[in-house]
Amino acid sequence: MERIKKQRKAQRPSWDEYFIDIAHLVSKRSTCLRRKVGAIIVKDRRILATGYNGTPSKIRHCDEVGCLREKLHIPSGERHELCRGLHAEQNVLLQAALYGISVKNSVLYCTNQPCIICVKMLINAGVEEVVIADGYPDKMAKDFLKETGIRVRKLKNKNKNNLKL
């Protein structure tokens, strides 16, 4: 019986692993041709909203019409305004707002570190912690997170359970 309990505990993901795995699953809905990003907002171990990167409602997806950023040879992390899509972090905040859900004192789980635009939105929305699986080339975003005291944690093993995401 004790052995079975230990096996079950070893197989059960931590809350961080569970939520980051869900963010990875959400990212599969992305229609971005460059990067698939998923985000979820969590408070008191409850998921408040989900979001992935893609075009606004009623706008054709990049996987249908092509990537403007690729056509213009714009490097990652630059000229965010020249994109048809919204970031996952923007979408998760918009989904919460659309349904009147406060994200104050919540935790963002995201497959990538947020960019500076998203960080500014997260700051003003009252998000208190960001948990990421991978980085992103945006020093200013990191500086803003540090300056505002928003905790950032990068998970060491983003898919420990080898889930087929």
N, C-alpha and C positions, 0 to 999 in steps of 0.2 A: 504494500500500500504506500509506504514512504517513497519507494522508487517511482511509482506512478505519479505521485505528487510532484517530485523533482522533475520528471520528464515533462509534465504539463507546464510547469513554471518555466522551464527552459524554452519551450515552444511558444509560450505566450509573449507577444511583443510588449515592450514598455509603452506608456502613453505616447511618448515622443515618436517612437517607431511607428505606432499605429497611425498617428495623425500625419506624419510625413509620408507614409505609404498611401494614405488617402489623397494627399496632395499630388503624389505621382499619378494616381489613378485619374484624378480630375484633369491632369495635364493631357491625358489621352484625347480629350475633347478639343484640344487646340487645333486650329487650322493654319497656324503660322508655319511657313516653310523654313524658317531659320532656327527657331527654338521653341520647344514645347514646354510651357510653364503652367504649373497648377498652384493654387493657393487656397487655404481654408482659414477661417477665423474661428478661434475656439475660446470659450470662456467657461470656467468651472468644469472642464472636461466635456463640454457639449459643443458640437459644431453649430455655429450660428449661420454661416454662409460659405459658399464655395465660388471659385472663379478660375478661369483659364484665359490665356491670351488668345485674342481673335477679334474679328471686326464687330462693330456695333450691330445691334439688331437691324434687320432689313437691308444691310449692306452686304454685297457679295464677298465671299471669303477669298483670302489670298490663294488658297489652293485651287480656286476656280479661275482667278484673273491674273495670278502671278504676284510676285513680291516687288513692290515699288522700291524698297530699299536695295534689293539685289540689282534691279535695273539701273539705279543711280550709283551703285558701288559705294554705299554708305556703310562704314564699319560699325560693328556692334558697339553699343554704348554711346553713340553719337546721333545727333539730329532726330530725336524721338518723334518730333512732330511730323516727320516725313514717313509716316506709316499709316496704313489703313486700320490697323488694329489697336485695341486697348491691351494694357498689360493685365496679367492675372490678378495682381494686387489691386488695380483700379476696379476690375470687375467684381472682385469679392467685396470691396467696400460699397460699390454701387448696388449690388444685390442685397446687402444688409440694409442700406438706406431705402431701397425700393419697398422693402417690407417693414420699415420702421423699427429695425433692430439696432440698438446701440452697441457699438464695438468698444466702448470705453473700458479700459483695463483688461483688454483681451490679448490673446496671443495669435500672431500670424504664423502659420506653417506654410513654407513656400519651397518649391523645388530649387529656386535660385535666390540669391541675394537681391533685394529690390534696388531699382535704379533711384536716382536722386528725386525724380518727379514723384515716384510712388512713395518714397521715404517721407517727403513733405506731406503727402496726403495721410500717411499712417500716423505721423506726429500729430496732426490736427484732429484726427479721428480718435485719438486717445489710446492707440495700441501701445501696450507696455512692454512687449517682448516679441522678438522675431526669431524663429527657428528655421534654419535653411539646410538644404542638402548640398548645394553647390554654390560657388561664388559667382561674381559678376564684376566686370572691370569698371567700377565706379567709386573712386576714392572719396569724392564729395559726399556720396550717400553714406559711406562708412563714417566719415567725419561728423555728419549731422546726427546719425544714430548715437554716436559716442557723446556728442555735445548735449543731447537731450536726455541722456541717461536711459534710452531704450536698450534693454538687454538684447544681445545678439548671440545666438548659439548655433554653431555648425555641427550637425550630427556627424560623428565619425564614420558610421556605417549606415548609409541611407537606405539600404534594403537588406538588412541582416537576415531576414527570413526567406530571401530569394523568391519572393512572390513573383508570379508571372504578371507583371503590370503591363 
